[in-house]
Amino acid sequence: MRVLVDLALCEGNGRCEATAPELFIVGDDDKSQVTNESPPDNLREKALLAAKLCPRQAIKVVE
């Protein structure tokens, strides 16, 4: 699994960081950054939820 953020779409709403702080942080540029692009399987559900909750659909989880 890979977790990706499309920075062109990201508005820095922070929902991803609130949902999965193990995977995301909103940087000084107000864009979400993935802290671990290849997280362990036990974080799969959090990654999928963060992608679902992103208002701009900027997060992709690739299997």
C-alpha positions in Angstrom: 0.0 0.0 0.0 1.1 3.5 -0.8 -0.4 6.8 0.4 -0.1 9.8 -1.8 -1.2 13.5 -1.5 -1.9 15.5 -4.6 -0.5 18.9 -3.5 -2.3 20.7 -6.4 -5.6 19.7 -4.8 -4.7 19.9 -1.1 -6.2 22.9 0.8 -4.6 22.0 4.1 -7.9 21.4 5.9 -6.2 19.0 8.3 -8.8 16.3 8.4 -6.2 13.8 7.4 -3.9 14.8 10.2 -6.8 14.6 12.7 -7.9 11.2 11.4 -4.4 9.6 11.0 -1.7 11.6 12.8 0.6 8.6 12.3 0.5 9.2 8.5 -0.1 12.9 7.9 1.1 16.4 9.0 0.1 19.7 7.7 3.2 21.7 6.9 4.0 25.4 7.1 2.8 25.7 3.5 -0.7 24.6 4.6 -0.4 21.4 2.6 -0.7 17.9 3.9 2.4 15.8 3.9 2.6 12.0 4.1 5.0 11.0 6.9 5.1 7.4 5.7 4.2 6.7 2.1 4.3 2.9 2.7 2.7 2.4 6.1 2.2 -1.0 7.7 -1.1 -2.8 7.1 -2.4 -2.0 10.6 -2.8 1.6 9.4 -4.7 0.7 6.3 -8.2 1.6 7.7 -6.9 5.0 8.9 -5.4 5.8 5.5 -8.6 4.8 3.7 -10.7 6.9 6.2 -8.4 9.9 5.7 -8.8 9.6 1.9 -12.6 9.4 2.3 -12.8 12.4 4.6 -10.6 14.7 2.4 -12.9 17.4 1.1 -10.8 17.8 -2.0 -10.1 14.1 -2.6 -6.4 14.9 -2.6 -5.4 11.7 -0.9 -5.0 8.4 -2.7 -4.4 5.0 -1.3 -2.8 2.7 -3.9 -2.8 -1.0 -3.3 
